[in-house]
Amino acid sequence: MTDLNQTYKRLAKLLSGSRKTLQEVCDDLGLDTDAVDDEQLAHFVSECSHCDIWGTTHRRDEDGFPVCVLCFSLVGS
């Protein structure tokens, strides 16, 4: 049995700082995209709703969407 936390950590490491799609990273790792729980993945990494860069330190805007630090400083809350 595969440790799910390790799988999500690996996904987060490959996604973080990139604009790759989840499908591209899952293909690189040989994972089925349908097996990835979006809510579980969000505990490790999220995609900026403005620039699509994945990161681990995104803030939430007023609508609750993840925004990277750069976009947050440009567009505000």
Protein Blocks (a to p, Z undefined) as FASTA:
>chain_A
ZZfklmmmmmmmmmnopabdfklmmmmnopafklpcfklmmmmoccdfklopacfkbccd
fkopacdfklmmmnoZZ
